[in-house]
């Protein structure tokens, strides 16, 4: 079955099937690089949990650099990886945090991703992974718990830096607001939150690569049939949600999805601090 045929079939399938099919295309394209580069042979298979294409390890390093440059990540931090997936950021973070006594907690609503992380990082005692059975039409359609009542698996004030990369791009704004409130709860005073999003503003709402269509009063989507596939939120609405959660916005940087970009990243980067 060719990659193009897989894509066409995927477009007509339920989200879980579509994601697995698209992941299979990513895996197929990555085979030459996996064969040529021994380091890439241990990468998780995207057909099991698809986090996009590219060099899994290199993208993780790039994301860690973004956190260091824009969110103040240091080796001694206690970090929370919201939507950790298959551990793309956990890999490069593991040695950094080990060198400074830092700790890592990653959680995801996709059970297979957490199983993969626990296998790969079982020998890293400063890394912990938890599954939250939260319902999301794109990633966990049969989840038992609503996004609007999700509780992060850590205590109040335990985290120095929380981050969510390409998570809020698959959630409706009320659910994003709930996650922001949980971030405020688990961050210590002075703790930071960094997340990526499609932050829409007048004149920066859609383009040929990302043809967002209006969805509700504050959001737009790529496909109204499956909104959580990719959601953009009004920048002002995101900023209001940050403030309502008790956080203070410190940076908002445009990503490459709508040039010109202001930092080395695809989606827009937003950084906030807990006063």
Backbone as a ProteinNet text record, in pm:
[ID]
protein_1_A
[PRIMARY]
XXXXXXXXXXXXXXXXXXXXXXXXXXXXXXXXXXXXXXXXXXXXXXXXXXXXXXXXXXXXXXXXXXXXXXXXXXXXXXXXXXXXXXXXXXXXXXXXXXXXXXXXXXXXXXXXXXXXXXXXXXXXXXXXXXXXXXXXXXXXXXXXXXXXXXXXXXXXXXXXXXXXXXXXXXXXXXXXXXXXXXXXXXXXXXXXXXXXXXXXXXXXXXXXXXXXXXXXXXXXXXXXXXXXXXXXXXXXXXXXXXXXXXXXXXXXXXXXXXXXXXXXXXXXXXXXXXX
[TERTIARY]
85.2	0	88.6	65.3	150.1	116.9	213.5	185	66.4	51.7	-61.2	-195.1	-199.8	-323.7	-354.5	-250.8	-271.2	-332.2	-282.3	-335	-482.6	-517.2	-655.4	-750	-706.5	-788.8	-799.6	-689.7	-688.2	-787.2	-799.6	-889.5	-1034.5	-1069.5	-1206.6	-1227	-1126.3	-1129.5	-1149.5	-1185.8	-1190.7	-1052.7	-1046.5	-917.9	-809.6	-842	-738.5	-680.4	-766.4	-719.9	-639.8	-692.3	-621.5	-483.1	-472.6	-342	-244.6	-294.1	-206.1	-160.5	-252.3	-216.6	-116	-140.4	-45.5	89.1	84	207.5	283.5	209.7	275	348.5	290.2	357.9	487.2	479.7	598.8	705.2	663	757.6	822.3	739.9	791.7	898.3	869.4	964.5	1091.8	1081.5	1197.7	1290	1245.7	1325.1	1467.6	1490.4	1629.4	1717.6	1662.5	1740.5	1764.3	1664	1680.4	1788	1791.1	1891.5	2031.1	2040.8	2171.8	2227.8	2140.8	2184.2	2144.9	2241.7	2208.1	2134	2162.9	2097	1947.1	1902	1759.6	1682.9	1753.9	1683.9	1597.1	1627.2	1549.9	1432.9	1412.6	1302.1	1168.3	1072.4	939.1	874.7	792.6	723.7	603	593.9	484.2	349.4	348.4	221.7	158.7	238.3	186.2	141	224.4	185.8	252	173.7	226.2	244.1	368.2	396.2	454.8	440.4	490.2	621.5	662.8	783	909.2	1017.6	1145.8	1226.4	1348.5	1439.9	1391.8	1341.7	1280.5	1375.1	1500.6	1597.7	1633.4	1654.7	1692.9	1581.6	1456.9	1345.4	1336.4	1359.1	1359.2	1465.9	1586	1693.1	1656.7	1593.4	1554.5	1450.9	1354.5	1252.7	1315	1410.6	1477.9	1551.5	1615	1682	1586.3	1466.6	1364.6	1329.5	1314.8	1282.5	1397.1	1519.5	1633.6	1640.7	1619.6	1634.4	1518.8	1398	1280.7	1204.6	1227	1152.1	1241.9	1371.8	1462.6	1490.3	1474.8	1503.4	1647.2	1666.1	1799	1798.7	1918.5	1933.8	1869.4	1851.7	1794.5	1644.5	1578.1	1433.2	1356.3	1242	1138.9	1042.6	1034.7	960.6	839.9	738	617.1	595.9	594.4	574.5	429	347.1	204.5	184.6	135.5	125	260.5	326.1	465.4	478	365.2	370	462.4	546.8	639.9	775.3	785.3	908.9	1009.2	960.6	1052.9	1136.4	1076.8	1152	1217.2	1160.3	1217.7	1359.9	1384.2	1515.7	1626.4	1622.6	1728.5	1725.6	1607.9	1600.9	1663.5	1661.2	1708	1850.5	1949.8	2085.7	2101.5	2030.8	2040.7	1993.6	1875.2	1821	1902.6	1953.6	2037.2	2162.3	2214	2337.5	2316.7	2192.6	2168.6	2071.6	2032.4	1939.3	1795.2	1764.9	1628	1540.1	1411.6	1314.9	1220.6	1168.3	1080	955.7	840.1	713	645.6	618.7	546.3	415.2	309.3	183.1	122.5	39.2	-27.9	-159.1	-252.2	-381	-377.7	-266.1	-250.4	-171.4	-238.3	-178.7	-54.2	-58.3	54.9	180.8	166.4	281.5	345.1	263	316.3	384.2	324.3	388.7	526.1	534.5	662.2	765.3	724.3	816.6	865.3	776.5	816.6	916.1	900.8	998.9	1133.3	1131.4	1255.6	1334	1263.2	1330.4	1321.3	1304.2	1291.7	1412.2	1529.2	1651.2	1682	1587.5	1608.5	1518.2	1568	1480.4	1428.1	1490.1	1443.1	1336.7	1296.7	1190.1	1069.5	950.1	827.3	722.9	643.5	542.8	407.9	303.1	169.5	69.9	-26.8	-135.4	-257.6	-318.4	-445.5	-551.1	-653.3	-756.5	-859.3	-810.1	-891.7	-941.3	-1065.9	-1129.6	-1094.6	-1049.3	-1023.8	-1053.9	-1138.3	-1178.7	-1062.7	-954	-840.8	-747	-722.5	-618.7	-668.5	-787.6	-836.5	-988.9	-1052.1	-1196.7	-1278.2	-1223.5	-1297.3	-1253.8	-1183.6	-1138.9	-1255.2	-1232.1	-1339.4	-1363.8	-1263.9	-1274.3	-1281.4	-1360.6	-1370	-1244.2	-1206.9	-1095.2	-1124.3	-1252	-1290	-1274.5	-1247.3	-1225	-1089.3	-1000.3	-868.6	-789.1	-715.4	-628.8	-489.2	-392	-255.5	-201.9	-119.3	-76.6	40.1	26.2	128.5	65.2	135.7	81.3	94.5	28	34	178.3	219	346.9	469.3	459.5	571.7	660.5	618.8	682.7	748.5	871.2	940.9	903.9	891.8	863.9	767.3	653.3	558.1	558.6	543.9	540.9	447.4	388.7	295.1	324.6	383.2	417.6	315.9	246.4	143.7	38	-8.7	-116.2	-243.9	-232	-348.8	-398.2	-319.1	-361.4	-460.6	-489.6	-585.6	-694.7	-713.8	-811.1	-894.2	-1022.8	-1108.5	-1075	-1111.5	-1065.3	-1108.9	-1232.5	-1265.5	-1172.8	-1133.2	-1040.2	-901.5	-859.1	-731.7	-733.6	-845.5	-856.9	-842.1	-901	-886.6	-740.3	-670.7	-529.4	-445.4	-478.2	-405.5	-425.8	-548.4	-574.6	-494.9	-483.7	-403	-254.6	-209.5	-70.6	-46.5	-139.3	-125.1	-121.5	-200.2	-202.2	-68.8	-9.2	109	238.6	236.8	358.3	386.2	511.5	550.5	544.6	541.1	551	680.5	669.7	785.1	805.8	726.8	736.6	686.4	734.1	703.5	623.1	542.6	469	504.4	538.1	560.7	472.4	402.7	322.1	321.1	294.9	281.4	134.9	100.5	-38.5	-40	-154	-182.2	-258.3	-186.9	-246.4	-292.4	-422.2	-477.6	-503.2	-474	-498.6	-534.6	-594.3	-634.2	-517.7	-539.6	-435.9	-344.1	-363.7	-278.7	-369.7	-457.9	-563.1	-562	-509.3	-507.7	-415.4	-363.9	-285	-299	-226.7	-240.9	-201	-99	-53.5	-145.2	-208	-296.5	-426.8	-516.1	-641.7	-747.7	-723.4	-817.6	-952.4	-1060.1	-1196.6	-1261.2	-1342.7	-1408.7	-1485.5	-1474.8	-1539.3	-1635.4	-1588.1	-1675.6	-1629.3	-1675.2	-1649.8	-1502.3	-1421.1	-1281	-1182.3	-1229.1	-1139.8	-1170.4	-1071.4	-1085.7	-1019.1	-1061.5	-1012.4	-976.5	-893.1	-861	-973.8	-1042.2	-1147.6	-1263.8	-1375	-1488.5	-1543.4	-1517.8	-1565	-1487.3	-1361.5	-1277.2	-1201.4	-1269.2	-1208.4	-1076.1	-1064.3	-943.3	-820.7	-839.4	-723.7	-623.7	-673.5	-588.2	-677.8	-655.7	-737.4	-648.1	-689.5	-626	-717.1	-657.9	-736.3	-702.4	-802.7	-782.5	-678.5	-578.3	-468.9	-520.9	-614.4	-667.6	-740.5	-812.7	-882.8	-783.7	-673.7	-570.2	-510.3	-483.1	-424.5	-521.9	-651.3	-751.2	-753.9	-744.9	-747	-624.7	-511.4	-389.1	-408.9	-461.4	-483.3	-586.6	-693.8	-797.2	-744.4	-643.4	-583.4	-491.5	-462	-373.1	-228.4	-202.3	-67.3	-45.9	80.2	114.2	191.8	142.2	208.5	341.7	447.9	578.5	632.1	596.1	642.1	534.7	527.9	441.7	515.4	563.6	650.9	585.6	583.1	522.2	608.6	542.6	611.4	611.1	674.9	696.5	569.1	464.3	342.8	285.5	308.6	263.6	379.2	464.9	584.3	547.5	643.1	776.5	775	866.7	872.4	963.4	938	1016.3	1105.8	1095.2	1182.3	1189	1274.5	1295.1	1189.7	1070.5	964.4	851.9	774.1	666.7	543.2	495.2	378	422	325.6	355.7	391.4	482.5	528.5	479.5	417.3	366.2	424.9	477.5	541.2	472.6	442.3	378.6	446.7	425.8	485.6	376.6	394.3	304.4	361	288.3	341.8	372.6
-119.5	0	124.3	215.8	332.8	438.4	529.4	637.3	723.3	753.9	837.2	768.5	636.7	562.7	557.8	541.1	542.7	674.9	784.5	915.9	929.9	884.4	897.4	813.9	692.5	608.8	668.5	724.7	782.4	896.7	977.6	1092.8	1051.9	929.5	881.3	797.5	783.8	691.4	765.7	693.2	753.8	806.5	904.5	964.9	864.8	763.3	668.6	592.3	554.7	483.8	578.8	700.2	798.4	826.3	844.9	876	759.9	637.2	521	512	540	532.9	641.4	763.1	870.8	840	781.3	741.3	636.9	545.9	444.6	509.4	616.4	690.5	752.5	812.9	871	763.2	647.2	537.4	493.1	480.7	438.4	535.5	665.2	765.3	768.1	726.7	732.7	611.9	509.5	385.9	407.6	481.1	499.7	563.5	665.9	731.1	637.3	555.7	459.9	356.6	313.4	214.7	276.1	401.3	465.6	513.3	548	608.8	517.8	447.2	355.3	423.7	552.6	624.5	632.7	634.6	650.9	519.3	406.5	278.2	253.5	321.3	302	399.8	485.2	580	507.5	559.4	498.2	503.8	404.9	400.5	492.8	578.7	674.5	607.3	486.2	415.8	376.6	372.6	344.2	474	578.1	709.1	815.2	878.7	970.5	1110.2	1157.8	1294.2	1377.9	1332.8	1408.4	1353	1403.9	1354.3	1421.2	1396.4	1454.1	1361.4	1402.2	1327.3	1341.4	1231.6	1233	1294.5	1250.9	1298.8	1445.1	1481.4	1618.8	1716.9	1678.5	1766.4	1783.6	1675	1684.5	1780.1	1772.1	1863.4	2008.5	2028.1	2163.3	2219.3	2136.5	2181	2211	2129.2	2156.5	2289.4	2318.3	2446.2	2563.2	2547	2652.1	2677.1	2570.2	2585.6	2652	2619.3	2682.5	2831.3	2863.7	3001.5	3090.2	3039.3	3125.2	3100.6	2987	2956.7	2931.7	2955	2948	2809.5	2705.4	2569.6	2555.3	2499.4	2468.5	2326.3	2274.2	2133	2096.1	2191.9	2161.5	2172.7	2199.7	2220	2090.3	2103.9	2000	2034.7	1948.9	1984.5	1893.5	1949.3	1876	1882.6	1767.7	1756.4	1718	1815.2	1796.3	1740.8	1617.9	1554.9	1509	1426.1	1386.9	1293.1	1234.4	1147.3	1029.1	1006.2	893.2	931.1	1048.6	1085	1161	1237.5	1311.8	1411.7	1477.1	1570.2	1500.9	1390.6	1319.5	1272.1	1229.4	1179.5	1280.4	1397.8	1495.4	1555.3	1561.3	1617.2	1525.6	1393.8	1298.9	1328.1	1339.4	1367.3	1506.9	1604.8	1740.8	1745.5	1691.1	1695.9	1610.8	1498.6	1413.6	1487.9	1575.1	1647.2	1752.1	1796.6	1903.3	1869	1742.2	1702.2	1735.7	1762.1	1793.1	1668.9	1691.2	1581.6	1606.2	1496.3	1503.9	1421.3	1480.8	1408.8	1433.8	1327.3	1339	1264.4	1323.5	1250.4	1267.2	1171.6	1176.2	1101.1	1134.9	1064.8	944.7	927.1	815	705	595	490.3	427.6	408	343.4	428	560	646.6	633.2	624.8	609.2	473.6	368.8	236.9	240.6	306.5	317.7	391.9	501.4	578.4	497.3	424.2	345.6	236.6	180.2	81.1	146.6	256	318.1	382.4	437.2	514	446	315	243.2	254.4	281.2	292.8	434.7	525.4	666.3	700	686.2	703.9	845.5	943.2	1082	1117.3	1018	1037.3	951.8	1012.1	939.5	969.4	867.3	880.5	830.7	907.3	872.7	882.9	791.3	795.9	858.1	957.2	1015.1	972.3	906.6	855.6	965.1	1073	1189.5	1175.9	1207.2	1189.7	1304.4	1267.1	1361.9	1292.3	1349.6	1279.1	1237.4	1310.8	1281	1176.8	1181.2	1098	990.8	1007	910	918.7	874.7	894.5	822.5	717.2	639.4	670.2	778.9	815.7	834	799.4	801.6	939.8	1027.2	1155.5	1270.3	1370.3	1488.5	1573.4	1638.7	1734.4	1846.1	1877.9	1989.7	1959	1832.7	1796.4	1728.8	1741.8	1678.2	1735.1	1646.5	1685.2	1631.7	1720.3	1677.6	1592.1	1491.9	1394.7	1442.6	1559.7	1608.8	1707.5	1736.5	1819.7	1969.3	2050	2195.2	2244	2338.8	2406.3	2319.2	2208.7	2114.1	2136.9	2221.9	2228	2364.8	2361.2	2483.6	2525.5	2427.6	2457.3	2353.7	2399.1	2313.3	2352.5	2254.2	2285.7	2190.5	2242.3	2165.2	2198.9	2105.4	2128.1	2057.8	2136.4	2086.7	2005.1	2057.1	1995.8	2079.5	2208.7	2295.8	2313.7	2271.4	2271.3	2159.8	2074.3	1965.3	1969.9	2086.6	2101.8	2226.8	2218.8	2336	2429.4	2555.3	2656.2	2630.1	2584.7	2555	2449.7	2350.3	2249.7	2310.5	2398	2467.9	2547.3	2614.1	2692.6	2603.8	2484.4	2391.1	2352.4	2323.6	2286.3	2403.5	2525.2	2641.4	2657.2	2632	2640.1	2535.2	2415.6	2311.4	2348.7	2412.8	2459.7	2558	2651.1	2747.7	2677.6	2572.2	2498.9	2431	2365.8	2282.9	2361.8	2482.7	2563.2	2627.8	2634	2711.1	2859.8	2949.6	3092.5	3121.5	3189.8	3213.3	3106	2998.4	2891.3	2937.2	2869.7	2912.5	2807.1	2855.3	2770	2812.6	2715.4	2741.4	2646.3	2699.6	2611.5	2664.7	2574.6	2615	2610.4	2694	2704.5	2772.1	2763.3	2850	2969.3	3079.8	3197.9	3292.3	3295	3367.9	3513.5	3601.8	3744.5	3804.4	3922.3	3982.1	3988.3	3935.1	3930.4	3811.2	3734.9	3616.7	3502.9	3463.5	3368.7	3241.1	3244.3	3127.1	3155	3047.9	3060.2	2930	2918	2800.1	2672.5	2679.9	2561	2526.2	2626.7	2606.8	2683.4	2624.4	2693.5	2681.9	2748.5	2743.2	2801.9	2738.7	2783.9	2819.1	2924.1	2959.6	2840.2	2824.8	2711.1	2757.4	2840.7	2899.8	3043.2	3104.4	3247.1	3279.5	3182.9	3212.9	3121.3	3030.8	2930.3	2903.6	2846.6	2802.3	2666	2589	2451.5	2423.1	2321.6	2279.6	2198.3	2118.1	2031.3	2028.6	2093.6	2096.5	1958.8	1858.1	1722	1661	1696.9	1647.2	1766.5	1849	1975.4	1958.6	1853.7	1838.8	1797.9	1774.5	1743.5	1858.4	1981.6	2101.1	2220.5	2286	2399.7	2521.2	2634.8	2761.4	2843.6	2913.4	2993.5	3141.6	3224.2	3368.3	3407.9	3483.4	3519.7	3592.7	3685.8	3759.9	3666.8	3567	3471.7	3386.3	3347.2	3272.4	3357	3482.7	3569.8	3591.3	3603	3615	3489	3372.4	3246.2	3234.2	3281.3	3279.4	3365.8	3485.5	3575.4	3519.6	3461.8	3404.6	3288.9	3218.8	3109.2	3158.2	3289	3344.7	3347.8	3340.7	3345.8	3479.2	3516.6	3643.2	3614.6	3663.5	3645.7	3720.1	3651.3	3716	3720.9	3622.3	3621.8	3562.9	3614.4	3557.7	3572.9	3460.5	3462.3	3388.7	3453.1	3392.9	3279.9	3170.3	3055.5	3053.4	2952.5	2943.6	2914.5	2866.8	2831.4	2950.6	3072	3192.8	3293.4	3291.4	3377.3	3525.8	3609.5	3570.8	3517.2	3428	3369.6	3453.3	3443.5	3518.6	3428.5	3296.5	3202.8	3074.9	2981.7	2858.3	2754.4	2770.6	2675.3	2688.6	2580.6	2581	2653.9	2620.2	2685.5	2807.7	2888.1	3005.8	2960.4	3032.8	3000.7	3106.3	3059.3	3149.2	3107	3203.1	3178.6	3265.3	3204	3276.1	3236.5	3316.6	3289.6	3297	3216.9	3226.3	3328.7	3437.5	3543.4	3489.8
0	0	0	-93.7	-107.6	-2.8	28.3	123.4	83.1	-48.2	-92.3	-69	-94.7	-70.4	78	161	305.5	350.4	294.7	333	294	173.9	128.6	215	248.2	335.5	474.7	522.7	657.1	669.3	564	569.5	591	553.5	567.1	692.7	774.8	888.4	1020	1127	1260.1	1299.1	1392	1426.2	1464.2	1545	1587.5	1469.8	1375.6	1256.5	1167.8	1150.9	1068.5	1122.2	1253.4	1312	1293.6	1309.5	1290.2	1145.3	1050.5	908.9	872.2	919.7	893.5	958.8	1079.3	1145.1	1066.1	1001.2	917.8	801.1	745	638	691.4	810.9	872.8	893.9	943.7	965.5	835.2	730.8	600.3	550.2	561.3	515	598.9	725.3	814	801.2	728.8	722	672.4	562.2	518.7	626.7	696.3	801.4	918.8	953.2	1062.5	1029.4	904	862.7	863	817.1	804.7	938.1	1032	1158.6	1274.4	1335.4	1445.8	1560.6	1582	1691.5	1670.7	1545.3	1517	1519	1527.5	1521.7	1644.7	1754.1	1877.2	1889.2	1789.4	1796	1802.5	1880.3	1883.5	1745.4	1714.7	1586.6	1587.8	1486.6	1479.1	1456.3	1402.1	1382.7	1515.4	1622	1755.9	1823.8	1814.2	1867.8	1781.8	1697	1597.6	1655.9	1658.1	1704.1	1591.2	1467	1353.8	1302.2	1188.5	1123.9	1175.3	1102.8	1140.4	1228.5	1254.2	1340.5	1484.8	1541.2	1674.4	1777.4	1777.2	1875.9	1850.3	1723.9	1691.8	1726.4	1700.5	1734.8	1886.6	1961	2106.6	2157.8	2100	2139	2107.2	1990.5	1952.5	2050.1	2089.8	2184.6	2321	2363.5	2490.3	2483.5	2369.3	2353.2	2362.8	2308.3	2319.6	2466	2541.9	2684.4	2760.4	2725.7	2791.5	2758.4	2631.4	2586.4	2631.2	2624.1	2643.1	2773	2838.4	2960.7	3080.3	3065.5	3179.4	3232.8	3149.8	3194.2	3240	3361.7	3414	3469.9	3493.4	3528.6	3661.1	3750.4	3880.5	3888.3	3776.9	3777.2	3799.7	3862.9	3863.8	3752.1	3649	3529.4	3510.6	3446.8	3414.4	3263.9	3198.9	3055.2	3030.9	2992.1	2969.9	2829.9	2819.8	2689	2640	2720.3	2692.9	2574	2529.2	2412.1	2430.7	2330.2	2333.3	2390.7	2455.1	2524	2440.2	2343.5	2256.9	2336.1	2436.4	2520.1	2639.4	2683.2	2797.8	2768	2642.8	2606.6	2630.9	2569.4	2593.5	2733.6	2797.1	2931.8	3036.5	3013.7	3115.4	3161.7	3072.4	3120.5	3177.9	3121.3	3174.2	3318.7	3345.7	3481.1	3577.2	3530.3	3615.9	3661.6	3575.8	3610.2	3717.6	3738.2	3834.1	3944.2	3953.2	4056.9	4026.3	3900	3862.1	3853.6	3841.6	3832.5	3714.8	3661.5	3545.7	3571.3	3540.9	3541.3	3407.5	3335.1	3209.6	3218.1	3163.8	3156.9	3019.3	2983.3	2854.3	2865.3	2776	2774.1	2680.5	2609.5	2517	2587.1	2619.2	2702	2638	2505.2	2438.2	2449.3	2443.8	2458.5	2596	2699.8	2836	2852.4	2797	2804.3	2738.4	2623.4	2554	2638.3	2700.6	2784.3	2903.5	2966.5	3083.4	3045.3	2926.3	2880.1	2850.8	2780.8	2734.9	2848.4	2948	3052.6	3188.8	3189.3	3315.1	3405.9	3348.5	3428.4	3472.9	3455.9	3493.1	3611.7	3735.7	3851.9	3870.4	3807	3821.4	3718.5	3637	3539.1	3577.4	3573.4	3604.3	3497.4	3464.1	3359.5	3410.6	3382.3	3428.3	3312.8	3313.8	3216.4	3281.1	3213.4	3255.7	3155.3	3202.8	3112.6	3083.4	3022.5	2989.8	2846.5	2826.8	2696.5	2601.7	2481.1	2373.9	2242.3	2157	2035.4	1945.7	1950.1	1862	1920.1	2050.4	2110.9	2206.2	2261.8	2358.8	2364.7	2257.9	2241.8	2347.6	2407.2	2506.1	2648.9	2667.4	2801.6	2897.8	3023.4	3123.7	3182.5	3176	3245.5	3145.2	3175.6	3091.6	3104.9	2995.2	3001.3	3100.3	3118.3	3204.4	3353.2	3387	3528	3547.5	3450.6	3460.3	3577.4	3646	3757	3726.8	3722.3	3694.4	3809.6	3780.5	3882.3	3967.9	4030.1	4121.5	4218.5	4324.8	4431.8	4399.3	4479.6	4464.1	4481.1	4397.5	4414.7	4399.1	4326.2	4316.8	4195.6	4101.6	3970.5	3947.2	3894	3854.1	3712.3	3623	3483	3427.2	3379.2	3309.2	3162.2	3074.8	2932.6	2860	2752.3	2670.4	2524.9	2452	2312.7	2223.7	2143.8	2051.4	2124.7	2237.5	2315.7	2303.4	2329.3	2322.7	2179.2	2082	1942.3	1912.5	2011.6	1994.6	2101.6	2162.3	2269.6	2247.1	2282.1	2276.2	2392.6	2377.4	2472.4	2616.8	2645.1	2784.8	2846.6	2768.1	2818.7	2839.5	2748.3	2766.2	2896.4	2923.4	3046.3	3169.6	3164.5	3276.3	3296.1	3188.5	3197.7	3249.7	3208.3	3258.8	3409.7	3456.9	3600.5	3676.5	3617.9	3681.4	3681.2	3574.3	3573.1	3687.8	3706.8	3815	3950.7	3964.7	4091.9	4120.7	4021.9	4048	4042.5	3984.5	3979.6	4115	4149.8	4267.9	4233.2	4332	4301.1	4225.2	4115.6	4029.8	3925.6	3932.2	3833.4	3697.6	3592.8	3456.4	3382.6	3289.3	3196.1	3055.2	2970.9	2828.4	2749	2651.1	2565.4	2423.4	2330.1	2189.9	2150.6	2053.6	2008.7	1872.7	1807.2	1693.1	1749.7	1772.5	1834.4	1723.2	1698.3	1585.1	1621.7	1526.2	1545.1	1410	1407.2	1279.3	1181	1061	959.2	972.5	1076.7	1101.8	1149	1060	1098.1	1017.2	894.8	808.6	690.5	631	508.3	430.1	320.1	235	307.9	389.7	462	578.5	638	752.9	726.9	646.4	609.6	718.2	829.1	940.5	899.6	949.3	925.4	1059.3	1064.3	1190.9	1248	1380.1	1446.4	1554.8	1645.7	1746.5	1770.6	1877.7	1898.8	1915.9	1961	1991.9	1920.9	1835	1778	1631.6	1562.4	1424.3	1411.5	1311.8	1298	1152.6	1132.3	996.3	934.7	1017.2	965.3	1064.3	1033.8	1127.3	1161	1075.5	1105.1	1220.8	1235.4	1343.9	1403.5	1482.6	1527.5	1600.2	1683	1763.8	1682.3	1555.7	1470.8	1472	1464.1	1475.1	1500.9	1615.2	1656.7	1678.4	1623.2	1654.1	1743.4	1839.9	1934.3	1918.2	1934.5	1931.6	2036.4	1992.4	2083.3	2207.8	2189.1	2304.2	2399.7	2345.8	2431.7	2510.1	2446.9	2518.2	2630.9	2601.5	2702.6	2818	2787.9	2894.7	2980.9	2917.7	2992.3	3082.1	3034.6	3115.9	3240.5	3221.4	3334.5	3431.4	3379.3	3465.2	3548.7	3499.4	3574.5	3685.4	3686.6	3787.6	3744.2	3613.4	3559.2	3488.4	3473.6	3407.6	3279.9	3168.5	3040.2	3038.3	2991.4	2981.9	2839.2	2755.4	2617.4	2527.4	2405	2302.5	2170	2115.9	1999	1882.9	1767.6	1649.3	1595.5	1554.5	1499.9	1347.8	1294.3	1150.2	1071.8	1137.3	1063.8	987.1	1038.6	970.5	973.8	870.9	869.5	873.4	922.5	967.9	1110.3	1138.6	1271.7	1361.3	1492.2	1590.4	1674	1653.2	1723.9	1641.7	1684	1607.6	1644.9	1595	1623.7	1523.9	1507.3	1410.1	1458.1	1577.2	1633.8	1714	1753.5	1835.8	1977.6	2038.5	2173.3	2271.3	2379.4	2483.1	2617	2690.2	2819.7	2924.8	3038.4	3148.6	3279.1	3381.6	3512.6	3619.1	3724	3839.5	3936.3	3963.3	4051.9	4191.1
[MASK]
+++++++++++++++++++++++++++++++++++++++++++++++++++++++++++++++++++++++++++++++++++++++++++++++++++++++++++++++++++++++++++++++++++++++++++++++++++++++++++++++++++++++++++++++++++++++++++++++++++++++++++++++++++++++++++++++++++++++++++++++++++++++++++++++++++++++++++++++++++

